[in-house]
Structure formats: structure tokens, C-alpha cells
Amino acid sequence: MSVYTSVGRDELTAWLAPLAVGPLEDFAGIAAGMQNSNYFVTAGGERRVLTLFEHLAPHDLKFYLALQDHLALRGIPCPRPLATGDGHYWRPLAGKPAALFTCLPGACIEAPTPAHCRALGEMLARLHLAGADFPAPLPNPCGAPWREATGRALAPLLTADERGRLLAELDFQAAQDYSGLPRGIVHGDLFRDNALWQDDRLGGVLDFYFAGEDCLLFDLAVAANDWCADDASLRAMVAGYGARRPLLAAEATAWPAMRRAAALRFWLLRLEVRHHPRPGSVVTIKDPDHFGDLLQRLRLAPDELPR
């Protein structure tokens, strides 16, 4: 989350009125993440989160908001959008589509334990099961076609070493056949800064704006690449996930390549921000080399799926 679009107090007051949340008391920008503009908004004695969507089309936004409502109704602790009296979840604000969400309890953690990783894995499996009956999901916006197109477009901008590693990985991924793996709705971005904790209890899952239909194993690989710093944490996450949705033998076979696909996705996303930055008043820029280095490690020393 970042702040690319500034909002004035008077226009926010007017925008909040149809939601009947009470008088605006305070609001402040949230400086984290990379994609949308976010504010904490306190009105009527309750704090909520306002998101202004910087680049989502209305059709896509309708999917993301409906998905969060769907998951929340099925017990997944995710932000739920507030609706106006006539049923609208989003309306224009400062020239951008905007929505107001419930604010979940807890805080992010920087150094998760194996217990955190197990709980996170179990929650991810619950999310996959809860999304199984969601109608007509959009495809993963950063799925294989995006990775191929974005990688080829970025390659000429990179150093010779980066370009060589990137093109080799694109060729490797193009040769993989993931078509037989279970598919469904994936979160797509379940990093440590998108989960809220109250001690060891997972209190919330945030930021569904990279969600879409893809291999469920891809989602587990995304989470493992960010959360699991050692073998014990990885075993715990996979065990937690498998306790809710047992993994298939084909998924175990695909795991090393899928972890590379997940690392590639975030390397590309951060390279894109580095080489094509967007202006903003409070913007977080994340180092792409972290995932470039991880991808290289996974290529040279692939990890088998713990069973």
C-alpha cells in the first residue's frame, strides 16, 4: 500500500456520506506496498481503510470486491467492502475508483516462526476451499502470459547478467506443463505484510488485488518464498496447508519449478517498478534483487516439497 493520489478532507467527507459511517474524524495515508493509494479513515468512532485503485478497470474491481465479500461470508478474515444503501461497493474519489473496508485487528510480523507458517498455510488452504464456488473468476493478472510478456519487454533494459538469467528462466517456464494441477482462486500476494497477527493467531489476510484463477500450488509457492526462511518453516507451512487440502503427487513433482515461477513473478514486478516508476507522494520501492537472487538459488539448488 502506498499513496499516489491525495485526497482532501472536504471531498472525503462528501464521499463518505452515502455509507452512513458517521462524521469524519481523521484520516492518514498508509506508506507500504506498491500498487494502490491507501488511507486509515476514522469516522463515527471506528477506524476503517480507504483504498483508491490506481489502475484497475471497473470490471476487474467488481471481481476483487465481490471476491472479498464472498470470502468474508465464508469465514476468511479479510477486509469486507462497505456498500451504499443502493448496493455500490465503490465510487469515484479524487478521480479514482475508491472503496471503504473494515479494518482488521493485528499487526504484521517480520520474523515468523514455524508456528506462524503452519497457521498461514492452513489459512491459505481454507481460502482456496472457500473460493472454490466463486463464479467466473478472472485469471491471475500476473500469471504465465503476464510473466512471459513482461519479461521479454524488460529484458533489453537489464544488465547483461540479469538479461541472461531472465531469458533462461522464461525459456524454462515455457517448457513446463502445469495443466494437470488443481486450479482455483489464488490470493497471489500473500506476503508477510499482507497478514495480520494477534500474538500467534492469524487475524487477517489483506490485499486481494493480485487474486485470480491459477494453479493453487502457485499460491503456496508465493507464500513459501516470502515466509519460509528455513526448512522447519517450510515443513510447517506445507503441513498446515495439507491438513486442509492434501497435495497431490503431481503437485509435489511440480513444486521446484513452481517455486521458481513464483520467484520470477515478483522479480519481474519489482524490476518493472524500478524501470518504469510511477510518481506518488508516499511510495514504497522494493528491491528486485531479493527475488532475482532467490530465483538463482532455487535454480541451482531446487528444494523438494516436504512430505
CORQUIBEL-V693084 format. One record per pair of residues at least 6 apart in sequence whose C-alpha atoms are under 8 Angstrom apart, sorted by the first residue. I is the first residue (numbers start at 1). GAP is how many residues later the second one is. D is the distance in whole Angstrom. If there is no record, write none. Layout:
{{I,GAP,D} {I,GAP,D}}
//
This chain:
{{1,29,6} {1,30,6} {1,31,4} {1,32,4} {1,33,5} {1,34,6} {1,35,6} {1,36,6} {1,37,6} {1,283,8} {2,27,8} {2,28,6} {2,29,5} {2,30,5} {2,31,6} {2,32,6} {2,33,7} {2,34,6} {2,35,5} {2,36,6} {2,278,8} {2,280,6} {2,281,5} {2,282,6} {3,26,6} {3,27,7} {3,28,7} {3,33,7} {3,34,4} {3,35,6} {3,36,8} {3,277,6} {3,278,6} {3,279,5} {3,280,6} {4,32,7} {4,33,5} {4,50,8} {4,275,7} {4,276,4} {4,277,6} {4,278,7} {4,279,7} {5,32,6} {5,47,8} {5,89,7} {5,275,7} {5,276,8} {6,88,7} {6,275,8} {7,86,8} {7,87,6} {11,82,8} {11,83,8} {12,81,7} {13,10,8} {13,11,6} {15,78,7} {16,8,8} {18,66,6} {18,67,7} {19,63,7} {19,64,7} {19,65,5} {19,66,7} {20,64,8} {21,22,6} {21,23,6} {22,21,5} {22,22,4} {22,23,8} {23,20,5} {23,21,5} {24,17,8} {24,18,6} {24,19,4} {24,20,7} {25,16,8} {25,17,5} {25,18,5} {25,19,7} {25,20,8} {26,15,6} {26,16,5} {26,17,7} {27,12,6} {27,13,5} {27,14,4} {27,15,6} {28,11,5} {28,12,5} {28,13,7} {29,8,8} {29,9,6} {29,10,4} {29,11,6} {29,253,8} {30,7,8} {30,8,5} {30,9,5} {30,10,7} {31,7,8} {31,251,6} {31,252,6} {31,253,7} {32,251,7} {32,252,6} {33,250,8} {33,251,6} {33,252,8} {34,249,7} {34,250,6} {34,251,7} {35,18,8} {35,19,7} {36,15,7} {36,16,6} {36,17,5} {36,18,5} {36,19,8} {37,14,6} {37,15,5} {37,16,7} {37,17,7} {38,11,7} {38,12,6} {38,13,5} {38,14,6} {39,10,6} {39,11,5} {39,12,7} {40,7,7} {40,8,6} {40,9,5} {40,10,6} {41,6,6} {41,7,5} {41,8,6} {41,9,6} {42,6,6} {47,55,8} {47,56,6} {48,52,7} {48,53,6} {48,54,5} {48,55,5} {49,51,6} {49,52,5} {49,53,6} {49,54,6} {50,48,7} {50,49,6} {50,50,5} {50,51,6} {51,47,6} {51,48,6} {51,49,6} {51,50,8} {52,41,7} {52,44,6} {52,45,6} {52,46,4} {52,47,7} {53,43,6} {53,44,6} {53,45,6} {54,42,7} {54,43,8} {58,39,8} {60,78,8} {63,74,7} {63,75,7} {64,144,7} {64,145,6} {64,147,7} {65,15,8} {65,16,7} {65,24,7} {67,64,8} {67,67,7} {68,10,7} {68,11,7} {68,12,6} {68,13,7} {68,140,7} {69,11,5} {69,12,7} {70,61,8} {70,64,7} {71,6,8} {71,7,7} {71,56,7} {71,59,6} {71,60,7} {72,6,6} {72,7,7} {72,8,6} {74,56,6} {76,47,8} {76,50,8} {76,51,6} {76,54,8} {76,128,8} {76,129,8} {77,27,8} {77,126,6} {77,127,5} {77,128,6} {78,26,7} {78,126,5} {78,127,5} {78,128,6} {79,22,6} {79,23,5} {79,24,6} {79,25,7} {79,125,8} {79,126,8} {79,127,7} {80,21,5} {80,22,6} {81,8,6} {81,18,7} {81,19,6} {81,20,4} {81,21,7} {82,7,6} {82,17,7} {82,18,6} {82,19,6} {82,20,7} {83,6,5} {83,7,8} {89,10,6} {89,11,8} {90,7,6} {90,8,5} {90,9,5} {90,10,8} {91,6,5} {91,7,6} {91,8,7} {92,6,6} {104,92,8} {104,99,7} {104,100,6} {105,91,7} {105,92,8} {105,93,7} {105,98,6} {105,99,7} {106,90,5} {106,91,5} {106,92,5} {106,97,6} {106,98,7} {107,88,8} {107,89,5} {107,90,5} {107,91,7} {108,84,6} {108,85,6} {108,86,7} {108,87,6} {108,88,5} {108,89,6} {109,83,6} {109,84,7} {109,87,8} {109,88,7} {110,82,7} {112,115,7} {113,120,7} {114,118,6} {114,119,4} {114,120,8} {114,122,6} {114,123,7} {115,85,7} {115,118,8} {115,121,7} {116,84,6} {116,85,8} {116,86,8} {117,110,7} {117,111,7} {117,116,6} {117,117,7} {117,119,6} {117,120,5} {117,123,8} {118,115,8} {118,118,5} {118,119,4} {118,120,7} {118,121,7} {118,122,4} {118,123,7} {119,82,8} {119,83,7} {119,118,7} {119,121,6} {120,82,7} {120,117,7} {120,120,7} {120,121,8} {121,99,8} {121,115,8} {121,116,5} {121,117,6} {121,118,7} {121,119,5} {121,120,4} {122,115,7} {122,118,4} {122,119,4} {122,120,7} {122,121,7} {122,122,6} {123,118,7} {124,96,8} {124,117,7} {125,116,5} {125,117,8} {125,119,6} {125,120,6} {126,118,7} {126,119,8} {128,56,7} {128,57,6} {128,58,7} {128,88,7} {129,116,8} {131,53,7} {131,54,6} {132,52,6} {132,53,7} {137,48,7} {137,75,6} {137,76,6} {138,74,5} {138,75,6} {139,73,5} {139,74,5} {139,75,7} {140,46,8} {140,48,8} {140,70,7} {140,71,6} {140,72,4} {140,73,5} {140,74,6} {141,69,6} {141,70,7} {141,71,7} {142,68,7} {142,123,7} {143,71,7} {143,122,8} {147,23,8} {147,117,8} {147,118,6} {147,121,7} {148,22,6} {150,118,7} {151,15,7} {151,16,8} {151,19,7} {151,117,7} {152,15,8} {154,117,8} {154,118,7} {155,7,8} {155,8,5} {155,11,7} {155,12,7} {156,7,7} {157,118,8} {165,131,8} {169,95,8} {173,84,8} {173,88,7} {176,81,8} {178,37,8} {178,76,7} {180,70,8} {181,34,6} {181,35,8} {181,36,8} {181,69,7} {181,70,6} {182,33,6} {182,34,6} {182,35,8} {183,30,7} {183,31,5} {183,32,4} {183,33,5} {184,28,8} {184,29,5} {184,30,6} {184,31,6} {184,32,6} {185,26,7} {185,27,5} {185,28,4} {185,29,6} {185,31,7} {186,25,5} {186,26,6} {186,27,6} {186,28,6} {186,29,8} {186,30,6} {186,32,8} {186,33,6} {187,21,6} {187,23,6} {187,24,4} {187,25,7} {187,32,7} {188,20,8} {188,22,5} {188,23,5} {188,24,7} {188,30,8} {188,31,6} {188,34,7} {189,18,7} {189,19,7} {189,21,6} {189,22,8} {189,30,8} {189,33,7} {189,34,8} {190,15,8} {190,16,8} {190,29,8} {190,32,7} {190,33,6} {191,31,8} {191,32,6} {191,35,6} {191,36,7} {192,34,7} {192,35,7} {194,11,6} {194,12,5} {194,13,6} {195,7,7} {195,8,8} {195,9,6} {195,10,5} {195,11,6} {196,6,6} {196,7,5} {196,8,5} {196,9,7} {196,10,8} {197,6,5} {197,7,7} {217,34,7} {217,38,8} {217,41,7} {218,40,6} {218,41,7} {218,43,8} {218,44,6} {221,34,8} {221,37,6} {221,38,5} {221,41,6} {222,37,7} {222,40,5} {222,41,7} {224,10,6} {224,13,7} {225,34,7} {225,37,8} {225,38,7} {227,6,8} {228,6,5} {228,9,8} {234,72,7} {235,71,6} {235,72,8} {238,67,8} {238,68,7} {238,69,8} {239,68,8} {252,52,7} {252,53,6} {253,52,8} {255,49,7} {255,50,6} {256,42,7} {256,46,6} {256,47,6} {256,48,6} {256,49,7} {259,39,7} {260,35,6} {260,38,6} {260,39,7} {263,28,6} {263,29,7} {263,31,7} {263,32,5} {264,27,7} {264,28,7} {264,31,7} {266,22,8} {266,25,6} {267,21,5} {267,22,7} {267,23,8} {267,24,5} {267,25,6} {268,20,8} {269,19,8} {270,15,8} {270,16,6} {270,17,7} {270,18,5} {271,17,6} {273,12,7} {274,11,8} {274,14,8}}
//
